[in-house]
Amino acid sequence: VIEAKQKIIDAQEKRIGSLDAANSRLMAALTQVKERYSTPNLRNGLSPSNPTKLSITENGEFKNSSC
């Protein structure tokens, strides 16, 4: 019985670690978005020619892609 409970606890700790890592990536991405929108969108009077989009992959990682 104790071994079964320990396995459950170990699995939960592993999941918590995974969620912490995903949360860190999310916070970093949000910081990037905040910085992007807090600065003017115009550079030298021109609008960005190739804006990027931030997407989340199936495993919770972030990926930048151009339009």
N, C-alpha and C positions, 0 to 999 in steps of 0.2 A: 504494500500500500504506500509506504514512504517513497519507494523508488518511482512509482507511478506519479506521485505528487511532485517529486523532484524533476521528473521529465517535463511535466507541465510548466513548472516554474522556469526551467531552462529554456523552453520554447518561448515563453512569454518574455523572458529577458532578451532573447535573440530578436524577437519582433520589436521590442521597445528600442533596441539598438538600431534596427533598420529604420524605424519611424523617426528616430532622432536624426539619422543621417539624411533622410528625405526632408525633414523639417529644416535642417541647415541649408540644404540646396534651395529649398523654397524661399527661405529668408534672403539668401544671396541673390536670387533672381528678383525678388521684390525690391531689394536695394538697387539693383541695376535699373529696374523700371522707374523707380522713384528718381534716381539720378538723371535718367534720360528725359523725363518729363519736367524736371526742375530746371533744366538748362534750355536755352532757346533752341527751337527746332531749325533755325536758319544758320547756316555756316557761310560766312562771306556773302550774305544776301541770297544764297541758293538753298533750295530745299534738298534734303537728302535724296540722292539718286537711287539708293538701294537699301530701303529700310529692312530691318530683320524682324522676324517673328520668333517669339519664345514658345516652345511647345514642350509637353511632358511626354516622355516615352512610356511604354507599358510598365517598365520596372521602376518608374518614379523619378527618372533622371531628366534633366532639362537639356534641350537642344535648341540652338539658335539656327534659324534658317532664313534665307533671303526670300523675298516675295517673288 
